[in-house]
Amino acid sequence: MLEGIRVIDFSQYLPGPFATLRLVDWGADVIKIEPPQGDPARTMAEGALFAANNRGKKSVAVDLKSDEGIQSALDLIQNADVIVESFRPGVMDRLGLGYEEASSLKPDLVYLSLTGFGQNSLYSHQGSHDLNYMAMSGMLNQLKDKEGRPVMPTQTVADLIGGMAASEAIIAALFKRERTGKGTYIDLAMTDAVFSMMTNHAMLSKIAGINSGIPVLNGSYANYRIYETKDRRYMSMGALEYKFWKNFCQAIGRDDWLAEFPERLKQPETIQEVEKVFLTKTFDEWIQVGRQHDCCLFPILEISEVLEGEYVKERGLVHEKEGRPFVQTHDQTVSKDDHIADLNEHRNLFS
């Protein structure tokens, strides 16, 4: 659906490359600009981070510290539809590659700057990463252990949300260009993108004085919780509606838990009873209960289990190239082979 759209990607590491990866999956032609030594992500985790976020892109080495390199970048911009950059505020302007210079060459250009805290804010020029954006948006404080301490996430939530928001903004700007012929400059902060996910929490805090999210969804009700199994695995229970809770109760022979729905479900005694019941069956046994009784009961899977699971195979979510898995979720309009580049052959990278 984005066939014919050319994107020049100056970003490195994760958020920007993830944003342009999403554009690749919709058919855009992405040219990745790397320094002569390559994107630093190439050397992280045996190259896994780079491989995951840069498949299907063309790559060219450009020394932006040289006049020749700057001219090469300007030549590429003249034929671009979209520019993505994730340097600190002001860097692209100092290089002569900022929006004013770029749009003078291509007036209908969509130009996105992706940063942690935006181009002009109290924190714009401070070094920062994913954990900081989660912390400053209020999201990290929603992830707590039983003692109320924030836990360390092993997913870079802010980076990925920022990348999704960036690709969304770019597509919206391209749609605007189709209607008006005008380009757009987008100042996108990852902290803002994560904070936009806190809309329910913000409203609950201001209006109801509740700072832990929607009560029935925060683990304080027996029908929407995480439960440990007999073999120390975990299941996710999401039986919010009465019909699903009824199916669960009938499946395990506990119709008495249906009385006083839903008030009974937030009583500590009820929660403790359900916890004890979950400890009587193994992980695999509870999976079968969920499959057979339509009660919003699903296993909490390891990523290795997800990769080998039936669902991703049925949906065609994972493809492989030389034994490496590529997660690709967008509806494809062209052959997947056109999008899976040989990562060992990045043309012109070190020439």
C-alpha positions in Angstrom: 0.0 0.0 0.0 3.0 2.3 0.3 4.6 1.1 -2.9 6.4 4.0 -4.6 7.1 5.8 -1.4 10.8 6.4 -0.7 12.0 6.9 2.9 15.5 8.1 3.8 16.2 6.8 7.3 19.0 8.5 9.3 18.0 6.7 12.6 20.0 4.1 14.5 19.5 1.5 17.3 15.8 0.7 17.8 12.9 3.3 17.7 13.5 4.9 14.3 14.5 1.6 12.6 11.3 0.0 14.0 9.2 2.8 12.6 10.7 2.5 9.1 10.5 -1.3 9.3 6.7 -0.9 9.6 6.8 1.2 6.5 8.8 -1.5 4.7 6.1 -4.0 5.6 3.6 -1.8 3.9 5.7 -1.7 0.8 7.8 1.5 1.2 11.3 1.7 -0.2 13.6 2.5 2.7 17.2 3.6 2.3 19.1 3.4 5.6 21.9 6.0 6.0 24.7 4.5 8.2 28.0 6.0 9.3 31.1 4.4 7.8 31.4 2.1 10.8 27.8 1.0 10.5 24.8 1.4 12.8 26.0 0.5 16.4 23.1 -2.0 16.6 25.1 -4.2 14.2 27.4 -5.1 17.1 24.7 -5.6 19.8 23.5 -9.1 20.8 25.4 -10.7 17.9 23.6 -8.4 15.5 20.2 -9.6 16.5 18.8 -6.1 17.2 20.0 -4.9 13.8 18.6 -8.0 12.0 15.2 -7.7 13.6 14.7 -4.1 12.7 16.4 -3.5 9.3 15.3 -6.3 7.0 14.1 -5.3 3.6 16.0 -2.0 3.7 18.7 -0.7 1.4 21.8 0.5 3.2 24.4 3.1 2.2 27.4 4.4 4.2 27.6 8.2 4.4 30.1 10.2 6.4 28.0 13.1 7.6 31.1 14.7 9.0 32.4 15.4 5.5 31.2 17.8 2.9 31.0 15.0 0.4 28.8 13.0 2.7 26.4 15.9 3.3 26.1 16.4 -0.4 25.3 12.7 -0.9 22.6 13.0 1.7 21.1 16.1 0.0 21.1 14.2 -3.3 19.1 11.4 -1.7 16.7 13.9 -0.1 15.8 15.4 -3.4 14.2 12.1 -4.5 12.6 11.2 -1.1 9.1 11.3 0.1 9.9 10.8 3.8 12.9 11.7 6.1 13.3 10.0 9.5 15.9 11.1 11.9 16.5 10.5 15.6 19.5 12.7 16.5 19.4 15.1 19.5 17.6 18.3 18.7 19.6 20.7 16.5 22.0 18.1 15.1 20.4 17.9 11.6 20.1 21.7 11.4 23.9 22.0 12.2 24.6 19.5 9.5 22.6 21.4 7.0 20.1 18.6 6.7 17.3 20.0 8.8 13.7 20.5 7.7 14.2 24.0 6.3 17.0 22.9 4.1 15.4 19.6 3.1 12.0 21.1 2.3 13.6 23.7 0.1 14.8 20.8 -2.0 11.5 18.9 -1.8 8.6 21.1 -0.7 6.2 18.2 -0.3 8.6 16.3 2.0 7.3 14.5 5.2 10.1 15.0 7.7 9.9 13.3 11.1 12.2 13.9 14.1 12.0 11.1 16.7 13.4 12.0 20.1 12.8 11.1 23.8 11.3 14.5 24.9 10.7 16.5 21.7 12.6 19.3 20.1 11.9 22.0 22.7 11.2 20.9 26.3 12.8 20.9 29.7 14.5 17.6 29.0 15.1 17.8 25.2 18.9 17.9 25.5 19.3 15.2 28.2 20.6 11.8 27.3 17.8 9.2 27.8 16.5 5.8 26.9 13.4 3.6 26.9 13.3 3.1 30.7 13.4 6.9 31.2 10.5 7.5 28.9 8.4 4.8 30.6 9.3 6.4 34.0 8.4 9.9 32.9 5.1 8.9 31.3 3.8 7.2 34.4 3.7 3.8 32.7 6.6 2.3 34.6 4.9 3.0 37.9 1.9 0.9 36.8 4.2 -2.2 36.7 4.8 -3.1 40.3 5.6 -6.2 42.4 3.6 -7.3 45.4 5.5 -4.9 47.6 4.6 -2.0 45.4 8.0 -1.5 43.8 8.3 -0.8 40.1 9.7 -3.8 38.2 12.3 -3.8 35.5 10.6 -4.6 32.2 12.5 -6.8 29.7 10.6 -5.2 26.8 11.5 -1.8 25.4 7.9 -0.6 25.5 8.6 3.1 24.9 10.9 2.5 22.0 8.4 0.3 20.2 5.4 2.5 21.0 7.4 5.5 19.8 8.2 3.7 16.6 4.5 2.8 16.0 3.5 6.3 16.7 6.1 7.6 14.2 4.9 5.3 11.4 1.3 6.2 12.1 2.2 10.0 11.9 4.1 9.5 8.7 1.2 7.7 7.0 -1.2 10.4 8.2 1.1 13.1 6.8 1.4 11.2 3.5 -2.4 11.1 3.3 -2.5 14.9 3.9 0.0 15.3 1.1 -2.2 13.3 -1.2 -5.1 15.8 -0.5 -3.2 19.1 -0.3 0.2 18.5 -2.0 1.9 19.9 1.1 4.7 18.4 3.2 4.8 18.2 7.0 7.3 18.5 9.8 6.6 16.1 12.7 8.2 16.6 16.1 7.5 13.2 17.8 8.6 12.5 21.4 8.6 8.9 22.6 7.5 10.0 26.1 4.5 11.7 24.5 3.6 8.5 22.6 3.8 6.4 25.8 1.8 9.0 27.8 -1.0 8.8 25.2 -1.4 5.2 26.3 -2.1 6.5 29.8 -5.4 8.2 28.9 -7.6 6.0 31.1 -5.2 6.3 34.0 -5.1 10.1 33.6 -8.9 10.4 33.7 -9.3 8.0 36.6 -6.7 9.9 38.6 -8.3 13.3 38.0 -11.9 12.3 38.4 -12.0 9.3 40.8 -8.7 9.6 42.6 -7.7 6.1 41.4 -4.0 5.9 40.4 -3.7 2.2 39.6 -5.9 2.0 36.5 -9.4 0.6 35.9 -10.1 -1.4 39.2 -11.5 -4.5 37.5 -8.4 -4.6 35.3 -5.7 -4.1 37.8 -5.7 -7.5 39.4 -8.0 -6.7 42.3 -10.8 -9.0 41.0 -10.6 -12.8 40.9 -11.9 -13.0 37.3 -9.1 -10.9 35.8 -5.8 -12.0 37.3 -2.6 -14.0 36.8 -2.6 -17.4 38.5 0.2 -19.8 39.3 -0.3 -23.5 38.3 0.7 -26.7 40.1 4.0 -26.9 38.1 4.9 -23.2 38.7 3.8 -21.9 35.3 1.2 -19.1 34.9 -2.2 -18.6 33.3 -4.0 -15.4 32.4 -7.6 -15.2 33.4 -9.7 -12.5 31.6 -13.3 -13.6 32.4 -14.7 -10.1 32.8 -18.2 -10.9 31.6 -20.6 -13.0 33.6 -20.9 -15.6 30.8 -17.2 -16.3 30.8 -16.9 -16.4 34.6 -19.9 -18.8 34.6 -18.2 -21.1 32.1 -15.1 -21.2 34.2 -17.0 -21.9 37.4 -19.0 -24.7 35.9 -15.9 -26.2 34.3 -14.3 -26.6 37.7 -17.5 -27.4 39.7 -17.7 -24.2 41.6 -21.1 -22.7 40.9 -21.1 -21.2 44.3 -18.7 -18.5 43.0 -21.4 -17.2 40.7 -23.4 -15.6 43.6 -23.1 -11.9 44.1 -21.4 -11.3 40.8 -19.2 -9.2 40.6 -18.9 -7.9 44.2 -17.8 -11.3 45.5 -14.9 -11.4 43.1 -13.0 -8.6 44.8 -13.1 -10.2 48.2 -9.7 -11.4 49.3 -11.2 -14.7 50.4 -12.5 -15.4 46.9 -9.2 -14.6 45.3 -7.4 -16.9 47.7 -9.8 -19.7 46.9 -9.3 -19.3 43.2 -5.5 -19.2 43.7 -5.7 -22.6 45.6 -7.8 -24.1 42.8 -5.2 -23.1 40.2 -2.5 -24.9 42.2 -4.4 -28.2 41.8 -3.7 -28.5 38.0 -0.7 -28.3 35.8 -0.1 -25.7 33.1 -1.1 -28.0 30.3 -4.2 -29.1 32.2 -5.3 -25.5 32.5 -4.6 -24.9 28.9 -7.1 -27.6 28.0 -9.7 -26.1 30.4 -9.4 -22.8 28.5 -9.7 -24.4 25.2 -12.7 -26.5 26.1 -14.8 -24.1 28.1 -14.6 -20.6 26.5 -13.7 -18.8 29.7 -11.0 -16.3 28.6 -8.3 -18.5 30.1 -4.9 -18.5 28.2 -1.3 -19.5 29.0 1.4 -17.0 29.7 3.9 -18.2 27.1 7.7 -17.9 26.8 8.8 -16.3 23.5 10.3 -19.6 22.4 6.8 -21.2 22.9 5.2 -18.4 20.9 7.5 -18.9 18.0 6.7 -22.6 17.9 3.0 -22.2 18.7 0.0 -23.0 16.5 -1.3 -19.4 16.5 1.7 -17.7 14.8 1.9 -20.5 12.3 -1.8 -20.2 11.4 -1.5 -16.4 11.1 1.8 -16.5 9.2 3.4 -14.1 11.7 6.9 -15.5 11.6 9.1 -16.0 8.5 12.7 -17.3 8.5 15.8 -16.4 6.5 18.9 -18.5 7.2 17.5 -19.7 10.5 16.6 -16.3 11.8 13.0 -15.5 12.7 11.4 -12.3 11.3 8.1 -11.2 12.8 6.0 -9.7 10.1 2.4 -8.9 10.9 1.1 -6.6 8.2 -1.1 -7.8 5.3 1.3 -8.3 2.4 0.6 -7.2 -1.1 3.9 -8.5 -2.5 6.0 -11.6 -2.0 7.6 -11.9 1.3 10.9 -12.6 -0.5 10.9 -9.1 -1.7 11.0 -7.8 1.9 13.5 -10.2 3.4 17.0 -8.8 2.5 20.2 -10.8 2.8 21.7 -9.1 5.8 25.1 -10.2 4.8 25.0 -8.2 1.6 24.4 -4.5 2.5 25.3 -2.9 -0.8 27.8 0.0 -0.6 27.9 -0.1 3.2 31.7 -0.1 3.5 32.6 1.2 0.0 
